[in-house]
């Protein structure tokens, strides 16, 4: 019956539509010849499109189908929708002057920070202001309109302090780049109403010691600003903390004198954050190690940077050295699908985690449940920095992922924690170490720095010291990313980034074994079926191969300083394969023993065999009675080197230790300019400096 009904309906439909029937309506193979003929012909009499019976039957069938379909479906409960409290979108306040007016602040401390130290100093100075009857705030210049410095005079007794670190070869830190550009480009700015002072952070082993701090200090004065206290110079090669404390102790009395105010005399601890313990928090809202966005490690979204690192799988982790006590390693990180791009000479930054054994010991010694979910909320509600680290989280996560528990604590941490020591002698010693007195400085140097005591060692060696874990977490600095020169070329390895590093492990004067946070963490990133990942991002570098491939290159890199040159060699080989004219590629590499720590020996010898490396010079420092270093080999080949540099426009690259090797190598090039180029010592020194200015003498060094 259903079949005849469908045929009847289709016949009527065909008369109206005059098109072929769709397959779901009727198939010609199912129709007998008589029916087909009748359907094709036109009747003598016009009959109505649908009869009443057709309409009735059609409605009945449709009703039955709907009933059958609905009865099959299970009734679904109507979901309850809870009204979401969506805050109105807020625009970020870029006027620090308006913010200071609104919050009653008169001191602002800007920081240019790459590793967190300058930011830490800025926070300490902002906190200090309260002890002198003033109100301060720390500020990232990247977040504010720095052209407003000229408006700071609208606030009575206002002062701008600049804690400026120098990065690399005299460069500004990433977050101070825009401020640096603004200072360079705005000659017509009038900063005559600005009171300022600068504390610079640098390292004397580098060529451009404290260049950024010195430039800011000089430039602000040129634009009319009034310096109310001398430029402070902090040397990380010496004792940066001592330099800062000494400067700070003289700085605040000068500020008080300038503004005619008196210190409040309140030397008590001032808390910046208050603790909130969460008992019924949704664990999906709790940070578990993410640097920025919650759940960013579960749902990865480009672009990737310091606030949003990419979780790169480790595909290779092998030991490079054949023997010896040290562990030198080669790792490869997979960046497939990440859209991350890098160039030979760039740095890869990785976010390590602290050793769980150290974290557990801290929990035990402080007698706390590390898995309690907490937030540390800024008492200053107007502050941009709502928490010292991502919150809510657990103490375990904070101590594992967010806080530096392995470096010796700075003096301000000792000062604040002293109140929790029940033994008066311990209290006295901690406060003494935090002072600028010669005795205090000496005690801090010997007991903390020379003995490499981290916070756990201090707590173990001072049993009367029992600080609340939340205050300790407030005071400890953030755990920073570690930077490594990339040991690969993106032309050859577009989806892979290579790292070459030595695992740091040493015994302290107290008999403890201290381990490098990042290198030991990387060492344990094993490739054995389990997916080991590393949170990472790329930092662009000025350490670049010459634009013209035909320019010769001279590379000097002992030990793990070989890293960027592996990328350079790979790239020069790739350029040769593309048929490009490639200039001489000369490497000076140094290690201790040929049979022990000759890194990448097979790859380097293969490159030499294929004429990618035109010269491979290796100094094995301890394979003979007299030590031989790379600078000795440079002097040995002085005639050839002078021709490459002076006549052939060669580019020189140095990578490795800044304190000794880089200085000795630079001296060797000066000697070559004197001996072969016939220059005086002063002329030779200026000649090498000029090569640096022209970008033909580049250094990627660390202290």
LINGIDA-V11963 format. One record per residue. N is the residue number from 1. BURIAL is # if it has 16 or more other C-alpha atoms within 10 Angstrom, else .. Layout:
n:burial
N:BURIAL
N:BURIAL
//
This chain:
n:burial
1:.
2:.
3:.
4:.
5:.
6:.
7:#
8:.
9:#
10:#
11:#
12:.
13:.
14:.
15:.
16:.
17:.
18:.
19:.
20:.
21:.
22:.
23:.
24:.
25:.
26:#
27:.
28:.
29:.
30:.
31:.
32:.
33:.
34:.
35:.
36:.
37:.
38:.
39:#
40:.
41:.
42:.
43:.
44:.
45:.
46:.
47:.
48:.
49:.
50:.
51:.
52:.
53:.
54:.
55:.
56:.
57:.
58:#
59:.
60:.
61:.
62:.
63:.
64:.
65:.
66:.
67:.
68:.
69:.
70:.
71:.
72:.
73:.
74:.
75:.
76:.
77:.
78:.
79:.
80:.
81:.
82:.
83:.
84:.
85:.
86:.
87:.
88:.
89:.
90:.
91:.
92:.
93:.
94:.
95:.
96:#
97:#
98:#
99:.
100:#
101:.
102:.
103:#
104:.
105:#
106:#
107:#
108:#
109:#
110:#
111:#
112:#
113:#
114:#
115:#
116:#
117:#
118:#
119:#
120:#
121:#
122:#
123:#
124:#
125:#
126:#
127:#
128:#
129:#
130:.
131:#
132:#
133:.
134:#
135:#
136:#
137:#
138:#
139:#
140:#
141:#
142:#
143:.
144:#
145:#
146:#
147:.
148:.
149:#
150:#
151:#
152:#
153:#
154:.
155:#
156:.
157:#
158:#
159:#
160:#
161:#
162:#
163:#
164:#
165:#
166:#
167:#
168:#
169:#
170:#
171:#
172:#
173:#
174:.
175:#
176:#
177:.
178:#
179:#
180:#
181:.
182:.
183:#
184:.
185:.
186:.
187:.
188:.
189:#
190:#
191:#
192:#
193:#
194:#
195:#
196:#
197:#
198:#
199:#
200:#
201:#
202:#
203:#
204:#
205:#
206:#
207:#
208:#
209:#
210:#
211:#
212:#
213:#
214:#
215:#
216:#
217:#
218:.
219:#
220:#
221:#
222:.
223:#
224:#
225:#
226:#
227:#
228:#
229:#
230:.
231:#
232:#
233:#
234:#
235:#
236:#
237:.
238:.
239:.
240:#
241:#
242:#
243:#
244:#
245:#
246:#
247:#
248:#
249:.
250:.
251:#
252:#
253:.
254:.
255:#
256:.
257:.
258:.
259:.
260:.
261:.
262:.
263:.
264:.
265:.
266:.
267:.
268:.
269:.
270:.
271:.
272:#
273:#
274:.
275:.
276:.
277:.
278:.
279:.
280:.
281:.
282:.
283:.
284:.
285:.
286:#
287:#
288:#
289:#
290:#
291:#
292:.
293:.
294:#
295:#
296:#
297:#
298:.
299:.
300:.
301:.
302:.
303:.
304:#
305:.
306:#
307:.
308:#
309:#
310:#
311:#
312:#
313:#
314:#
315:#
316:#
317:#
318:.
319:#
320:#
321:#
322:.
323:.
324:.
325:.
326:.
327:#
328:#
329:#
330:#
331:#
332:#
333:#
334:#
335:#
336:.
337:.
338:#
339:.
340:#
341:.
342:#
343:#
344:#
345:#
346:#
347:#
348:#
349:#
350:#
351:#
352:#
353:#
354:#
355:#
356:.
357:.
358:.
359:#
360:#
361:.
362:#
363:#
364:.
365:.
366:#
367:.
368:.
369:.
370:#
371:.
372:.
373:#
374:#
375:#
376:#
377:#
378:#
379:.
380:.
381:.
382:.
383:.
384:.
385:.
386:#
387:#
388:#
389:#
390:#
391:#
392:#
393:#
394:#
395:#
396:#
397:#
398:#
399:#
400:#
401:#
402:#
403:#
404:#
405:#
406:#
407:#
408:#
409:#
410:#
411:#
412:#
413:#
414:#
415:#
416:#
417:#
418:#
419:#
420:.
421:#
422:.
423:.
424:.
425:.
426:#
427:#
428:.
429:#
430:#
431:#
432:#
433:#
434:#
435:#
436:#
437:.
438:.
439:.
440:#
441:#
442:#
443:#
444:#
445:#
446:.
447:.
448:#
449:#
450:.
451:#
452:#
453:#
454:#
455:#
456:#
457:#
458:#
459:#
460:.
461:.
462:.
463:.
464:#
465:#
466:#
467:#
468:.
469:#
470:#
471:#
472:#
473:#
474:#
475:#
476:#
477:#
478:#
479:#
480:#
481:#
482:#
483:#
484:#
485:#
486:#
487:#
488:#
489:#
490:#
491:#
492:.
493:.
494:#
495:#
496:#
497:#
498:#
499:#
500:#
501:#
502:#
503:#
504:.
505:.
506:.
507:.
508:.
509:.
510:.
511:.
512:.
513:.
514:#
515:#
516:#
517:#
518:#
519:#
520:#
521:#
522:#
523:#
524:.
525:#
526:#
527:.
528:.
529:.
530:.
531:.
532:#
533:#
534:#
535:#
536:#
537:#
538:#
539:#
540:.
541:.
542:.
543:#
544:#
545:#
546:.
547:.
548:.
549:#
550:#
551:#
552:#
553:#
554:#
555:#
556:#
557:#
558:#
559:#
560:#
561:#
562:#
563:#
564:#
565:#
566:#
567:#
568:#
569:#
570:#
571:#
572:#
573:#
574:#
575:#
576:.
577:.
578:.
579:.
580:.
581:.
582:#
583:#
584:#
585:#
586:#
587:#
588:#
589:#
590:#
591:#
592:#
593:#
594:#
595:.
596:.
597:#
598:#
599:#
600:#
601:.
602:.
603:.
604:#
605:.
606:.
607:#
608:#
609:.
610:.
611:.
612:#
613:#
614:.
615:.
616:.
617:.
618:#
619:#
620:#
621:#
622:.
623:.
624:.
625:.
626:.
627:.
628:#
629:#
630:#
631:#
632:.
633:#
634:#
635:#
636:.
637:.
638:#
639:.
640:.
641:#
642:#
643:.
644:#
645:#
646:.
647:.
648:#
649:.
650:#
651:#
652:#
653:#
654:#
655:#
656:#
657:#
658:#
659:#
660:.
661:#
662:#
663:.
664:#
665:#
666:#
667:#
668:#
669:#
670:#
671:#
672:#
673:#
674:#
675:#
676:.
677:#
678:.
679:#
680:.
681:.
682:.
683:.
684:#
685:#
686:.
687:#
688:#
689:#
690:.
691:#
692:#
693:.
694:.
695:#
696:#
697:#
698:#
699:#
700:#
701:#
702:.
703:.
//
